[in-house]
Amino acid sequence: MVNSEVQKNTSEARLGKEQRPLGIILWFVNLGSLLQKKLSAFFSKMNQLGVWSYYIFLTHYLLVFITQKMDDILTPLLNNSPIGIKVLRVSLFGAIIVGTWITSGIVQRFDCSQFSDLMIQKTFVKVLK
């Protein structure tokens, strides 16, 4: 009798825990739907960002790498001044954002141009011969 009561309590506890994630998921889905209705301009801008995500992915890491190297070189020149280092890092972060914006535009124009198609066709012809 005691063993069956323990099993009953354990299964009820499991049932309650299994239902919680579904409730949380539905709550977040409803929250997302509400936010999408209220902030439709934000979601349309995020949709446009999705189109650019490929180009951002291709370009941002190179700029992060370059600015990290610049940080390593310039930090000792500032005599470890906390304000100077903060200004440097904020400036480098801004350079990453602006540089990513510019280089993404260049890569996007190249990707949409006929030159990239021609270049790929010529490359595949040489490789496949």
FENGIQUI-V44959 format. One record per pair of residues at least 6 apart in sequence whose ideal C-beta (glycine too) atoms are under 7 Angstrom apart, sorted by the first residue. I is the first residue (numbers start at 1). GAP is how many residues later the second one is. Records with the same first field share a line. If there is no record, write none. Layout:
I=GAP ; GAP
This chain:
36=7
52=52
55=49 ; 52 ; 53
56=44 ; 48
58=49
59=41 ; 44 ; 45 ; 48
60=36 ; 40
63=33 ; 36 ; 37
64=32
67=25 ; 28 ; 29
70=22
71=17 ; 18 ; 21
74=14
75=10 ; 13
78=6 ; 7 ; 10
110=6
